[in-house]
């Protein structure tokens, strides 16, 4: 993707230590993170998506700053108005100010995205690390487990599980998405760890008598987490899309929650008469997913010098 | 090679068993009594209820139910009967052509458009075409399926009126929009992969040799460059085919198509457990078999790979 930034060639394949070691501060300018940062800034895709993301996160955290209306103030007398100066996105079937509804919808989407991504990042990396480090039966069991979950389309698993629940909160949706998406992270981390585990510095640490915990913490995790973090950002976009889809299909979040998926579901019935009810939440879902995915890929390219852009 | 296939097939057995078991458990532990739901508000005598329970093995412990069901599937191709008394196989046979057509359209789309975009971008590297392809790929990969679906419905279905937006009544035309939606993300990935592979191949020594011998550029690209670059792309396409069943659930629901994906969605909501389990079993088998074929295809395409 980042062929657009020709200058992005500088990340050294050496030792990407995650936190700047005390020694490194003397030559801070050449540290991996400074290099990464500089190469990211030269990547127009990163700049665009990061700006977008900061705005969307602000909207999700403080929706009241972006609108004067109350999303629950819905007089039926002004049902189904076209967009106007007073109501930027028009009003929906209940007479709610649609702009406000869409703005308030950001919170739930972001919440599901962040909860799921952080959980699978921790869970997946940990299991991937254990599988790669200990190998043998630990590896065999964990990898067969991922095979298994991959064989069930996650949309299907989520549909079956969620359809069985009467009340579905953000946590229910997040939980089932975690169950079906952690294997991707685990496999990535496993591959990433296997790539560094035979390096000389690991052997050296082992020869010096370091225990498994020290080796993992000091040497393996810092050097293998980069690509996984990039994918995690991409995955946040995928998860937000999945939440919107599940909610749209009627097995995700439920009223009275305010969510883009619910708005899309409502709007589909008025596709012919009021296409703008569909357009506005759709634009926000698309922008959010786009921002996460694009930023994640920029991060991945910058953090992982070996990544061949596919 | 034969040994490898046998070993892989043996490895599949636990995956298939446990994956179907999980889905079977999730479906059958759902709350609600399907037999009671069958009669609705009207009372149903205890005897009839018992008879029906016996018929659907609902009185057996869970594992026995599962065992009986799987035995039927693998020995007689019997996917069970719905609570309305219709064989599930019937429903599968009705939906399968729709889903397979959809998958085929999507597959052609991502193979052809993805390949053309990737080759153009690689051959005219850094030109306007390359930039254009790159930007559209970033967008195609980053947009959620749902957004692409509605975007196409709104523009090409509603505003321009070129394609139908629901059902399959208009024959192949009605498969075009859903096919594009199902293929969108993978098209982007195919084009990207092919672009970077082909750029690398075009810089290699054997391509320079071919050019130096005076071979036409188009022949160099197709005969020498593409031949090696296509290997990872073909394997990706195969692996992607295996995951298409999951995507079909969303696409068929949005476009209201009578395929397996839409059917499984409706059955989940209607608590028609046997249909859900039947279709899921089929999907899992499909996934597992396609993945094996892809691994074998990889060995055929790339002679350096040998399975012991």
Interface residues (C-beta under 8 A of the other chain):
Chain A: X1 X3 X4 X45 X144 X147 X148 X150 X151 X152 X153 X154 X155 X156 X157 X159 X160 X161 X163 X164 X166 X237 X238 X240 X241 X244 X245 X248 X249 X250 X251 X264 X271 X272 X275 X278 X279 X282 X285 X286 X289 X290 X293 X294 X297 X308 X309 X310
Chain B: X14 X15 X16 X18 X19 X22 X23 X26 X27 X29 X30 X31 X126 X130 X131 X134 X137 X138 X139 X141 X142 X143 X144 X145 X146 X147 X150 X151 X153 X154 X158 X189 X192 X193 X196 X243 X245 X246 X247 X249 X250 X253 X264 X265 X268 X269 X276 X280 X283 X284 X287 X288
